[in-house]
Structures are given as structure tokens and as C-alpha cells.
Amino acid sequence: MTASPARRRVLLAAPRGYCAGVDRAVIAVEKALEQYGAPVYVRHEIVHNKYVVQTLEKKGAIFVERTEEVPPGNIVMFSAHGVAPVVHEEAERGRLATIDATCPLVTKVHKEAVRFAKDDYDILLIGHEGHEEVIGTSGEAPEHIQLVDGPEDVANVEVRDPSKVVWLSQTTLSVDETMETVDALKDKFPQLLSPPSDDICYATQNRQLAVKQMGAEADLVIVVGSRNSSNSKRLVEVAKLAGARAAYLVDFADEIDEAWLEGVSTVGVTSGASVPEVLVEQVLERLTGHGFEDVEIVKAAEESIAFSLPKELRRDLREEAAALVAERRGTTA
């Protein structure tokens, strides 16, 4: 008698996809284009997702890496990752009207950095070197902040006064790895102060928790997200640590290799905090085509947080930008 084939199923993480900060930033670009017309310049990718960036480009957004690339008299939006104070100064010198779409949870970390620097603390910023959020936070108090890129970096950390040292973190890190780094720092600096509230954002934590819950049951976990997305990459790491035999990051459904599905009966699916749900739906459709028709929700948390849009969208920024250019002409005449 032939054994019946194993039931194929999908474990679908909840929550997944857009967080409140990403939703706010993407809507802000769309609203700016609607109110002011194209082009609206955006300094750096508004969020780290290829599909989102390509979609907004088609609507008239122009993404640049440097403020100096934006012609005077235009509107520039700062991405959800935040920018250093020097970038605001660059925009002012360039006669640009600005919209700040920094996630409010990133802004919170910026304010903490400013406050602790004012009190002359050494600030140990846990994060990944070169990430836009880390660059922005470090720029708030460069003379007080030093980066700690994981537990292995702790041995290199030196401070002026071990009784006046505090740690802050990038908002999109692995919770477990961050706490491992914090523990190592506390071993070295017993008087290390913690931030007044958790720096790792609620959405990052919730998505990681859902992946932990399904990872032990999944043969394979597919994370929808872009390769430059820190929180998406962390989900792949968390899935493997939770027990999944394999985990992969894909931008689009057609990147799923059929070989990944061989011998697999349970696939976990989730998405990073900058991923629109349409991309997850396409992944589910592809899996259905391979016999994974049953979908079970793995619910780790409820989310109801929403952020108001940037206040600058209430003003006539085209008129402001034109006035800035006219003012410049008047001072150079």
C-alpha cells in the first residue's frame, strides 16, 4: 500500500508587511505628488523596498542619494530612516522646501541621542555600519556616539567615563542579537544605562515573534523583502534560528526556486515592514500552484498603531520653494 503524500500547507505570519512608519512615509510621497505635482524629490529610498520605489518613480518621484542633486526651488522629502542635522542644513543652503518623513520611532532615538549628548554621556549605538538610520542618528551627536556592530564589536569599545555611558539602537535589528550585544556591554560596563524605552520598533519585534512561532514547524520560510532591508534580512536569520531547515529572502514571487520546495510539506511566509501586501499575495498564488493550498495564520500580536502625516504637507511647498529661490536671487543681485 502506497503512503499518501504529506499535506502541503502554508503558515502565514501575522502581523507582516507595512508598519505604521512605512505606511506614513509611502502615503506622504503619494500625497506630495497629488498636492504639488511631479517631480517630488526623495533623498534616498523612501523605504527599503524595490517594488515601492519603482511604483513611486512611475508616479513622478525622483530618488537621489545626495541633497545636492536636487535643483534649487524644488521639494525634497527625507526618507523614513531619518537624516542627520547636516542634511537639513544642506537643504536650506540649496533653497529646497523639505518634507520630513522620518519614522516617529526613529525620531525618538534621535531625541534620546541629543539628550544624552547634552548630559555628556558616551553613547553606544548598536547597529549596522553604513545603514541610513545609523548614519542619521550618529549625525545628531558625532562626538559622543560610537557604533557597536554586534557582540563581537564590544571588545573594541572604549569610553571616557564608565559611569556615564548609555546604549541606544537602530530600530530594525534582531531583538535577540541586540540583547546579546547589550549583555556583553554590561559585562564590560556594569553601570551602562539603558534607553528610557525600547528602541527596537514594535513592528520589528512583532514580525520576529511571528517568525519564531512558525519557524519550528516550517521546513522552509520565505521572507518577502528587499536585500537592502535590514528588518527583512533579520527575519531570515530569526527563521533559521527558530528551527526552519531553510529560509530565503525574495523581492518577487518569481524568485522562488522550485528546488526549494522539493520534499517540503510546510512553508512559512512573512514579509518585512516595508513590503506591500500585494507581493505576499503573489507568493501565495505561486505556492498554490505547487500544491500549497491550505493557509494557516500564525498570529503573534495585534497592531493598531498609526502615525499622522508630516505636518509640512499642510503647506504650499511649491510656493515656499519658489520664494526661497527668489530670496536667493535678491541677495545675490
C-alpha positions as CSV (number, residue, x, y, z in Angstrom):
1,M,0.0,0.0,0.0
2,T,1.4,3.4,-1.0
3,A,1.6,6.0,1.7
4,S,-0.4,9.1,1.0
5,P,1.6,12.3,0.2
6,A,2.2,14.7,3.1
7,R,-0.3,17.5,3.3
8,R,1.2,20.7,1.9
9,R,0.4,23.9,3.9
10,V,1.4,27.5,4.3
11,L,1.9,29.1,7.7
12,L,1.2,32.8,7.1
13,A,2.7,35.2,9.7
14,A,0.6,37.9,11.3
15,P,1.5,40.7,11.6
16,R,3.6,41.1,8.5
17,G,4.3,43.8,5.9
18,Y,3.8,47.5,6.3
19,C,4.4,49.1,9.7
20,A,2.9,52.4,10.7
21,G,6.1,54.3,9.9
22,V,6.4,52.9,6.4
23,D,2.7,53.4,5.6
24,R,3.1,57.0,6.7
25,A,6.2,57.6,4.5
26,V,4.7,56.0,1.4
27,I,1.5,57.9,1.7
28,A,3.4,61.1,2.3
29,V,5.1,60.7,-1.1
30,E,1.8,60.0,-2.8
31,K,0.1,62.9,-1.1
32,A,3.0,65.3,-2.1
33,L,2.8,64.2,-5.7
34,E,-1.0,64.7,-5.6
35,Q,-0.8,68.1,-4.0
36,Y,2.2,69.6,-5.6
37,G,2.6,67.6,-8.8
38,A,5.8,65.9,-10.1
39,P,8.6,66.0,-9.6
40,V,8.9,65.4,-5.8
41,Y,12.5,64.5,-4.9
42,V,13.2,61.9,-2.2
43,R,16.6,61.7,-0.5
44,H,17.4,58.0,-0.5
45,E,14.8,55.3,-1.0
46,I,11.7,56.4,1.0
47,V,11.7,52.8,2.4
48,H,13.9,49.8,1.5
49,N,11.7,48.0,-1.0
50,K,12.3,47.7,-4.7
51,Y,8.7,47.5,-5.7
52,V,7.6,50.5,-3.7
53,V,10.4,52.6,-5.1
54,Q,9.7,51.6,-8.7
55,T,6.0,52.3,-8.2
56,L,6.6,55.8,-6.8
57,E,9.1,56.6,-9.6
58,K,6.3,55.8,-12.1
59,K,4.1,58.4,-10.3
60,G,6.8,61.1,-10.6
61,A,9.0,60.7,-7.5
62,I,12.8,61.1,-8.2
63,F,15.1,59.4,-5.8
64,V,18.5,60.9,-5.1
65,E,21.4,59.9,-2.8
66,R,22.7,63.4,-2.1
67,T,20.8,66.6,-1.3
68,E,23.0,68.5,-3.8
69,E,21.4,66.5,-6.6
70,V,18.1,68.4,-6.2
71,P,17.8,71.6,-8.2
72,P,17.1,74.8,-6.2
73,G,13.4,75.7,-5.9
74,N,12.2,72.1,-5.6
75,I,10.7,69.9,-2.9
76,V,12.8,67.2,-1.2
77,M,11.4,64.6,1.2
78,F,13.6,62.8,3.8
79,S,13.1,59.1,4.0
80,A,11.7,57.1,6.8
81,H,15.2,56.2,8.0
82,G,15.9,59.8,9.2
83,V,18.8,62.1,8.4
84,A,21.5,63.9,10.3
85,P,21.1,67.7,11.1
86,V,23.7,68.4,8.4
87,V,21.2,67.2,5.7
88,H,18.7,69.8,6.9
89,E,21.4,72.4,6.6
90,E,22.2,71.2,3.0
91,A,18.6,71.6,2.0
92,E,18.4,75.1,3.4
93,R,21.6,76.1,1.5
94,G,20.1,74.6,-1.6
95,R,16.9,76.6,-1.3
96,L,14.8,73.5,-1.0
97,A,11.4,73.1,0.6
98,T,11.5,70.0,2.8
99,I,9.2,67.2,4.0
100,D,10.4,65.1,6.8
101,A,9.0,61.6,6.6
102,T,11.3,60.2,9.3
103,C,9.5,57.4,11.2
104,P,8.5,58.9,14.6
105,L,10.1,55.9,16.3
106,V,13.4,56.8,14.6
107,T,12.9,60.4,15.7
108,K,12.6,59.2,19.2
109,V,16.0,57.7,19.1
110,H,17.4,60.9,17.6
111,K,16.0,62.8,20.5
112,E,17.4,60.4,23.0
113,A,20.9,60.8,21.4
114,V,20.6,64.6,21.6
115,R,19.5,64.5,25.3
116,F,22.3,62.1,26.4
117,A,24.9,64.0,24.5
118,K,23.8,67.2,26.2
119,D,24.4,65.5,29.5
120,D,27.8,64.5,28.2
121,Y,27.3,60.7,28.1
122,D,29.2,58.4,25.8
123,I,26.5,56.9,23.6
124,L,27.0,53.3,22.3
125,L,24.8,53.0,19.2
126,I,24.1,49.3,18.4
127,G,23.5,49.0,14.7
128,H,24.9,48.1,11.3
129,E,27.6,50.3,9.8
130,G,26.6,52.2,6.8
131,H,22.8,51.8,7.3
132,E,21.0,55.1,6.7
133,E,19.3,55.1,10.1
134,V,22.6,54.7,11.9
135,I,24.2,57.5,9.8
136,G,21.3,59.8,10.7
137,T,21.3,59.0,14.4
138,S,25.1,59.3,14.6
139,G,24.9,62.7,13.0
140,E,22.9,64.1,15.9
141,A,26.0,63.9,18.2
142,P,29.0,62.5,16.3
143,E,31.4,63.5,19.1
144,H,29.5,61.4,21.6
145,I,28.3,58.4,19.6
146,Q,30.3,55.3,18.7
147,L,28.9,52.4,16.7
148,V,28.8,48.9,18.1
149,D,28.1,46.4,15.3
150,G,27.2,43.3,17.2
151,P,28.6,41.4,20.2
152,E,32.0,40.8,18.5
153,D,32.5,44.6,18.4
154,V,32.3,45.1,22.2
155,A,36.0,44.3,22.8
156,N,36.9,47.4,20.8
157,V,34.7,49.8,22.7
158,E,36.4,52.5,24.9
159,V,34.6,55.2,26.9
160,R,35.7,58.3,28.8
161,D,33.8,57.6,32.0
162,P,32.3,54.1,32.6
163,S,29.7,55.7,35.0
164,K,28.3,57.9,32.2
165,V,27.6,55.5,29.3
166,V,24.3,54.6,27.6
167,W,23.2,52.3,24.8
168,L,20.8,53.1,22.0
169,S,20.0,51.0,19.0
170,Q,18.9,51.0,15.4
171,T,15.2,50.3,15.3
172,T,15.2,47.4,12.9
173,L,17.7,44.9,14.5
174,S,17.2,41.4,15.7
175,V,15.9,41.6,19.2
176,D,18.0,38.6,20.4
177,E,21.2,39.7,18.8
178,T,20.8,43.2,20.2
179,M,20.2,41.9,23.8
180,E,23.3,39.7,23.3
181,T,25.3,42.8,22.5
182,V,23.8,44.7,25.4
183,D,24.7,41.9,27.8
184,A,28.3,41.9,26.6
185,L,28.4,45.7,27.0
186,K,27.0,45.4,30.6
187,D,29.7,42.9,31.4
188,K,32.3,45.4,30.3
189,F,30.5,48.5,31.7
190,P,28.3,47.5,34.7
191,Q,26.9,51.0,35.1
192,L,25.7,51.0,31.5
193,L,22.4,52.9,31.2
194,S,19.5,51.7,29.1
195,P,17.3,53.9,27.0
196,P,14.1,55.1,28.7
197,S,12.0,53.0,26.3
198,D,12.7,50.2,23.9
199,D,14.5,51.4,20.7
200,I,13.7,48.4,18.5
201,C,10.3,49.2,17.0
202,Y,7.1,47.4,17.8
203,A,6.7,46.1,14.2
204,T,10.2,44.7,14.1
205,Q,9.6,42.8,17.3
206,N,6.2,41.5,16.3
207,R,7.3,40.3,12.9
208,Q,10.2,38.5,14.5
209,L,8.0,36.9,17.2
210,A,5.6,35.5,14.5
211,V,8.6,34.0,12.6
212,K,9.8,32.4,15.8
213,Q,6.4,30.8,16.4
214,M,6.2,29.3,12.9
215,G,9.9,28.6,12.3
216,A,9.9,25.5,14.4
217,E,7.1,24.0,12.3
218,A,8.3,25.1,8.9
219,D,10.6,23.2,6.6
220,L,11.1,26.4,4.6
221,V,10.5,30.1,5.3
222,I,10.1,32.6,2.6
223,V,10.6,36.2,3.6
224,V,9.3,38.8,1.1
225,G,11.6,41.8,1.2
226,S,14.5,43.6,-0.5
227,R,18.1,42.8,0.2
228,N,18.9,46.3,1.5
229,S,16.1,46.0,4.1
230,S,17.6,45.4,7.5
231,N,14.4,44.2,9.1
232,S,13.7,41.7,6.3
233,K,17.2,40.2,6.5
234,R,16.8,39.8,10.2
235,L,13.6,37.8,9.6
236,V,15.6,35.3,7.6
237,E,18.1,34.9,10.4
238,V,15.4,34.6,13.0
239,A,13.6,31.9,11.0
240,K,16.8,29.7,10.8
241,L,17.5,30.2,14.5
242,A,13.9,29.2,15.3
243,G,14.4,25.8,13.5
244,A,13.4,26.3,9.9
245,R,15.6,24.0,7.7
246,A,15.9,26.8,5.1
247,A,14.9,30.4,4.8
248,Y,15.2,32.7,1.8
249,L,14.6,36.4,1.0
250,V,12.8,37.3,-2.2
251,D,11.6,40.5,-3.7
252,F,9.1,38.9,-6.0
253,A,7.2,35.6,-6.3
254,D,9.1,34.6,-9.5
255,E,12.3,34.5,-7.5
256,I,11.2,31.4,-5.7
257,D,13.3,28.4,-6.9
258,E,11.2,25.3,-7.4
259,A,14.1,23.3,-6.0
260,W,13.4,24.9,-2.6
261,L,10.0,23.2,-2.5
262,E,11.3,19.6,-3.0
263,G,10.5,17.5,0.0
264,V,8.8,20.3,1.8
265,S,5.4,20.0,3.3
266,T,5.2,23.2,5.4
267,V,6.2,26.7,4.1
268,G,6.3,29.7,6.3
269,V,5.6,33.0,4.7
270,T,6.2,36.5,6.1
271,S,7.2,39.9,4.8
272,G,9.4,42.8,6.1
273,A,8.0,46.0,7.4
274,S,8.4,47.9,4.1
275,V,6.6,45.3,1.9
276,P,3.1,45.9,0.4
277,E,0.7,43.0,0.8
278,V,0.3,42.6,-3.0
279,L,3.7,41.0,-3.1
280,V,2.8,38.4,-0.4
281,E,-0.4,37.6,-2.3
282,Q,1.7,36.8,-5.4
283,V,3.9,34.5,-3.3
284,L,0.8,32.7,-2.0
285,E,-0.5,32.3,-5.6
286,R,2.8,30.8,-6.7
287,L,2.8,28.4,-3.8
288,T,-0.8,27.4,-4.5
289,G,0.3,26.4,-8.0
290,H,2.7,24.0,-6.4
291,G,0.1,22.3,-4.2
292,F,0.4,24.5,-1.1
293,E,-3.3,25.4,-0.9
294,D,-4.0,25.3,2.8
295,V,-3.1,28.5,4.6
296,E,-3.0,28.8,8.4
297,I,-2.4,32.1,10.1
298,V,0.2,32.3,12.8
299,K,-0.8,35.3,14.9
300,A,1.8,36.8,17.3
301,A,0.3,40.2,18.0
302,E,-2.4,42.8,17.2
303,E,-1.3,46.1,15.7
304,S,-3.3,49.3,15.7
305,I,-0.7,52.0,15.7
306,A,-1.0,54.8,13.1
307,F,1.0,57.9,12.7
308,S,-0.2,61.3,11.3
309,L,1.3,62.5,8.1
310,P,4.2,65.0,8.1
311,K,3.0,68.5,9.0
312,E,4.7,70.0,6.0
313,L,2.0,68.6,3.7
314,R,-0.4,71.2,5.1
315,R,1.6,74.0,3.5
316,D,2.0,75.2,-0.1
317,L,5.6,74.0,-0.5
318,R,5.8,74.9,-4.2
319,E,5.2,78.5,-3.3
320,E,7.7,78.2,-0.4
321,A,10.4,76.7,-2.7
322,A,9.9,79.4,-5.3
323,A,10.2,82.1,-2.6
324,L,13.5,80.6,-1.4
325,V,14.9,80.8,-4.9
326,A,13.6,84.4,-5.3
327,E,15.2,85.3,-2.0
328,R,18.5,83.9,-3.1
329,R,18.4,85.9,-6.3
330,G,17.6,89.0,-4.4
331,T,20.6,88.6,-2.1
332,T,22.9,87.9,-5.0
333,A,21.7,90.7,-7.2
